[in-house]
Amino acid sequence: MTIYFYSKSATYFEFSNFSAHPFELDGLTWPTVEHYFQAQKFPQTPHAEKIRTAPTPGKAKHLGRSRDVPLRSDWEQVKEEVMRRALTAKFRAHPELRKLLLDTGDTQLVEQAPRDYYWGCGSKGTGKNRMGVLLMAVREQLRDEPAADAPLNFYSVNDPYGEFSNFARYPIRLKGKTWPTTEHYFQAQKFAGTPHEEQLRRAKTAIGVAKMGRERSRPLRRDWESVKDNIMREAVMAKFSQHDDLKQLLLSTGQRKLVEHTTNDAYWGDGGGGGKNMLGQILMEVRGKLRT
């Protein structure tokens, strides 16, 4: 059995690059796969942005085929990887599309584009059908990935998404100083305006500063319980806005629920289940702000 797709009026039009299913990639929102694909012919140019903001995928395609602007020299070598990245982002971003694609099982997918013998099968059915081939490759990839709406757990810096941990060594710049980790900043603010603040900033490790911050031999600020959430927000926003690679990683999680999964902490983490998961909630807040 074979599934054909192409026409807007036919079934499985959702597989077409013209389907209106926006996604985020490279820190920007793209209205369709066609917008992203055509824009990558002219990376980091005003013409690429003109394509991204084109009112329709048809207009984006027309602009992408213009030779008034120099085409990148390696386009033939990279075009399939560009297409694969866009398709993967599209089907990850929309759970209903992911399900539609996975529900096709192992059925052959063919783009029945009559005039395209490279991406489609052409009018004679003898084309390369590279679009169908890439969609089947994405389908196989998605089978091994959790659903886009599945919770994403993190905790240890050595595990996947360990970058989300406050112990991950990504320096931040706040209050005119550099802090080795968000944990350093957070713990030090318990003693803001005292010599203890600087002592904690200079701690050698994140785990070391966490222990120092919990020592009650130090004078904890009186308003700590009322300000601690906002201090964490400040630190997390600084971390993900000051490190572009982290920003992209966070945005790549789409709409997934982020959970600091640990039995050691039922406030910042989920306590193993049922905890407040405040760090996860703040990460999702920051993700939303960075997206706009």
Buried (B, 14 or more C-beta within 10 A) or exposed (E): EEBBBBEEEEEBEBBBBBBEBBBBBEEBBBBBBBBBBBBBBBEEBEBBEBBBEBEBBEBBBEBBEBEEBEEBEEEEEBBBEBBBBBBBBBBBBBBEBBEBBBEBEEEEBBBBBEEBBEBBBBEEEEBBBBBBBBBBBBBEBBEEEEEBEEBBBBBEBEEEBEBBBBBBEBBBEBEEEEBBBBBBBBBBBBBBEBEBBEBBBEBEBBEBBBEBBEEEEBEBBEEEEEBBBEBBBBBBBBBBBBBEEBBBBBBBBBEBBBBBBBEEBBBBBBBEEEBBBBBBBBBBEBBEEBEE
